[in-house]
Amino acid sequence: MISLQRRWSAAAVVIGLLLVLGGPASAGKGGFTHGATFDIDGEAYYLAGPVVSPDGARDIPGHSWVQSGPRSISGKHDNSGEFWSSDAGDGELLYVVIGRIDTWSEEKAARYAAKGYMHYHEFVSVEDGTLHPELVVWLKHHAVTHFTLDGGPKPELTHEVSPGVDYDFIPNWSVPYDPGE
């Protein structure tokens, strides 16, 4: 018998793949966008990262996003100019990403990590460039192919990746979120 957690994980992958392939779920959202803004309680936020457009949009290299609910985002994580992987092609889809918008606490961090959400990322206000005072996005990376993750912002975390949840993707889940830093 398949556990409820495994069924949910499989359902999340299917939904993510439908979004990646441009299914009905993404049609009303305008599709995936690099430098996307997210509506959090009526305010616009980017994901922390370098500026990616003349209007000041920020994002993580190789990622494009769609807000899939009030507290969820879905993403595609591509190899961008071998930034993430030296043995995957430029522009090759590496991961389908599922994100849950929530606060950080020691208890939540352990719970999210146990479900494959190994990495969280910060939100930056479009209005004033400050970090969100409480919320982060917990990210689960589902690899869609075999490759070596040997680049990105943490090349010291190099590892071989196989299709499925990457439990070694930049695991910062145990580092407390401090918007004052």
N, C-alpha and C positions, 0 to 999 in steps of 0.2 A: 504494500500500500504506500503510495506516495504521500509524504508529509505535506501539511498545509503550507509550510514555509517554502518547500520546493515547488509546489504548484504555483504559489504567488510569484516566486522568482521566475519560473517558466513563463507565466502570464506577462510579467514585466518585460521579458525579452521579446516576446511576440509583439506586444504593444509598441515597444521601442523600434523593432524592425519595421512594423507598419508605418511608424512615423518617419523612419529613415527613407523608406521607399515612397513616401509622399502620399500615404493613404488618407482616408477621409478625416482622421483625427487632426492632421496638420493643415488641411485645406483651409479651414476657417481662421487659422492663426497666421496666415501669410507665409508659412513654411519656415525652414530653419534659417537663422541669420547669425553671421559673425558680428560681434559687437551688439548683440541683442540687449534690449532693456526689458526689465521684469517689473511688473506691478506688484508691489508689496504694500498692502494696506493703503492703496491710493497714491503711493509715491514711486517714482521711477528709479531703478537701480541697474547698474552694470555689474558683471563679475569682475573682481579685482584682476588686474593684468595690465599689460602695456596699452597705450593709446593705439587704436587700430584704424581710426578714420579722422578726417579733418574736423568733424564736429565734436571730437573728444571722446567718442565711444571707446570703451575698454573691453578687453576680453583676453582669453587664454589662447595662445597660438594653436591653430589647427582645430578649433572647436566652432561649432555652430549650434544654435539653441532654438527651442520653442517653449513657451510657457504652456504647460499641459494641464494646469489647474492652479487654483489660488496659492497652493503651497507645494507645487511640483513643477519641475522642468524636465525636458528630455533633450538629449544632445547627440551629435555625431562628433567623434574625435578622429580626425584624419591626421596622417603623417604630413607635416608641412615642411617641404625642403629638407627632409631627413632630420628635422628638429627633434622628433621623438624616437625614430628608429633608423639605424643605418642600413638595415636589410629589408625594409619595406619601401615600396615605391612612393614617390612624391604624390601626395593627394590620396593615397590608399586609405580606405576606411579601416581603422584599427579597432575602435570600440563603439558600441552603442552605450550611451550614458543615461542613467536614471538618477534624477536629483530630487531630494526632499528638503524643503525649506523649513528649518526648525532652529531652536536654540541649542547651545552647547552646554552640556553638564556631564559630569563624570559618568553618571548612570546612563544617560542617552548615548554618550560616546561608545560605551561598551555594547549597548544594545544595537546601535547602528553597525558597528564593526562586525558583530556576530552575524549580521545579515548581509555583509559584503560592502557596506558603505564605509570604505577604509579612509576616504579622503574628504575633507570639507574645504569649502572655498568661501571667501569673503565677498560681500556685496558692497559696492561703492555708490553713494548717492550721485545721481545725475546732476542734481541741483547744486550741491556744494562740495562734492568730492570726498566726503567723510565716509568712514565705514559705518555700516548699519550697527546701531548700538547693541543689538541682541541676536539677530538672526544670521545664520550661515546657510549654505546649501550643502547637504550631505550627498556625496556622489558615489554611485556604484558603477564601475566600469566593466561592461561585458565585452570581452574580446571576441571578434568575429573571424579572426585568422591567427596563424602562427607568426610570430615575429620576435625580435629582440628589442625590448624597451631599454635603450642605452643612451637616450638623450633627454631632452626636456630640461626643466629647471633643476633636477636632481640626478645627474648622470651616475652618481655614486650608488644609486639604487637599481643599477642594471640587473635585469633578469629576463629569462626566457618566458614568453607568454604563449599560452594555448587558448583555444576558444573556450569561453565560459567566464565566470567572474574572476577578475584579477585581484586577488587578496593582497598582492604586493604593490599595487599602484599607489605610489607616494603616500604611505600610511601615516597621516598626521592626526588620526582620530583621537589619539590620547593627549594631544597638545591643547591645553585650554585656550579658548578663544578670548582674546583681549583686544577689544576695539580701540583701546587707548594706545596701542603700539604703533 
